[in-house]
Amino acid sequence: MIFIYLLIVTTPFSQYPAFYNLFAGLSLVKIFGILSFTYSIFYRRVESRPVHRSSTLEFLIVVFFLYGIFRIAISNEFGENYIFQTILSLLIFFFVSIRCIDSIEKVKKSIICIIVGVFFATYRGLKEYFYLGIARPQSVFGDPNYFALALVLCIIILLNFIFYSKLDKNKKIFIFLLSLIMIATLLLTASRGGVIGLLVGLLVFLLSEKVNRKKICFFLFISLFFIVQILPSHLFGRFGIGNIIDMESEMNSEMYGAKVSTDARKKLLIAGVNMVKEKPIFGVGHGKFKYYSVSYNSEISSSQIAHCTWLEILAEQGIFGFIIFISIIYLTLERLLSVKRLTKNTKCYNFISISNALFTSLVAYVATATFLSAEWEKLLWIIIFISICFYNCFIEKVSSR
């Protein structure tokens, strides 16, 4: 299992230069991926555990990946190689996770590995901001918005572990401090979509029945006080509140940049709608939104991605791919919600904390994904795969009673 855990930890670093070409042209992530796949082939499940049978969710995930591989394979244009490799690697890791992550302890360790990987990325992002002078750190993700998405997913998971798990006080304090660092880093990215996703995740978290709202409000107050003290004033301009704080030239520049970004997204929306109108069933093809954006809206001066996951999937993969993707998200949330309901009045703290953590993080993703193209973000799919493994573990535990 060590190779699988290392694969999850290093996943955010797939494009990191220091890890990119280590041996025979393979990156560190690919090396761990090959080792994990080899391990999964020879892995033997514990005999007392029933072999999991595939369901609608697993079937839809395989169809979604194979649909992408087929569409890209029959096209020789516009260099979709990166998306092809991403889909193929996700399909392989799906097999590895379903086969090997077969206990609640392995699920917990896998979630911890996600947090560890993003924590290292956070360190890199803070280094970029404080030592390299990069105004909006992007860490190893190549873009501040994708960095923000990873931070949002982890922050929500950490908050659930603080308030739902039965960890000792020292561990909760450590998680609390880690959450503060990640929240501050999220704001340094100045990602409006990331902040909205975090707020939506927090709202869902606050509406949970078992949560102690007084403790959460205290946590948010301390977090807000800490963040306001360290956040540079010019970043407020990204959120359109420069008039309230201080009309500095630097802040005005950020506000102007935010306005330009908003106008560009409106033009991309028109381009995406035009693509859907022309090819509604199967779309214009995987990875082709950027190339076709200029052709479908003359007001766009240079090729751009959709900056909206739902628009990009609908335009590139058509109604067929869009329905499958939406169904995958919905069925994953439905499974996690069913675990939450069944453990509502129990003392199964592992299942309670993990189900809430995965559920709220996915809801936060749904909100954040509205403002960036993130259908192929590996952390998203890892969380979906872990959610499936977690649900399988829960069903096996219930059926064994």
Phi, psi and omega in degrees: 000341184301324180292325178292317178297318179294326176297316180295317180298318186271356181307317177297344185259024184297331180252011181289124186306320183294337182251006193280321185225079186267318185210123177053037179077007181263140174279168179299321180296318180293323179297313178295327178295316178296316180295321179294318180296318178298317178298318183294329180296321183262005182288136177247123179290155174296131188297332183287346181266131179292146178289130183288136176261139183296151180232188182301318182298310179299320179298316180296322179297315179297317179298317181298317180290316181294325176300316178295317180297317180295314181298320182286324182295326182274358179248135179250018190248158162061017171056062177272018185303321182297315179295319178301313179295322179297312180298316181297317179294323178293321179297320178293316181292330175300314177299315182298313184292315180298324183280324191253329181274084190239023175212158182296328178294321178292326176297314180299316180295325178294319178295319177299322179296323175300313182295319179298315180299315180290330177296316177297322176295324177296317176302316179297319180295318177295324177296320178299318184287311188274332184251329181259351176073023178280120188297320179238094184299141179240354178053224184268006185269347177082356180200135181302326183291322178287326173299317179298321179299314179298320179295318180300313180302316182286322179300314180297318178298316181297318180298321178295322178292329178293315190260345182249330185278166178257043178285158178285169188299317182297320179293322179292324177295318178298315179296322178300313180295320178297321177297318179300316180298317181290322178296316178298318179294322177302315180291329177294331177291342180055037179270113180294321177297321178297317180294318179297318178299319178295317180296319178296316178299319178294323179296314177299320179297317180293331182279354178296142187289324187272352187284146177273102187293329179296317179294322180293318179298321177295316178300314181294323178296313179297318180297313181297316179300315181296316185289319180298329180291327186257346186285125178298141186296330184292339180289338178296334179297332179297334183256012173072028180240028181297326181295332182282324185272291184189130183272068175279155181297322180295321179292320178300324178296318178295320179294321178295318178299321179295322179293318178299318179298317180296317179297321180296321180293326177295319178293321179293327177298317179296316179299316180296318178298320178295323177297317181296320180298321184281320182227076188285330189279305184246001174074184184273352178119147181298129176078008186258359180301313182302315182295318186273352186303322180291322183291330185264359173205109185293345180282347179275123186274333180219152183298135181217154173285170189288333186060027175201115184302315185293320177293317183294317179297315181297321182284319184277320186251356178073184180299325181301305180292324181297315180296319179296314182296314178299320180295322179298312179297314182297313183293326176295314178297321181295321178295314180295322179294324179294323176295318178301317182293317183288338180255012187304312184250032180245180176248029177277075190296327177299312181291324180295309184293317183289318180297318178294319181297312181291321181296308183292327178293322178291322176297319177298323177298315181305319179289313182294322183295345177292341186245007175202158180273104188224031181288339180249018176292124188294326180297323176301310184292326176297318178295321177296315180297317179296324178297320178295315179297320179297315179296320178298319178297320180295314180297319179296323179292318179295316182291337181280347181278000000 
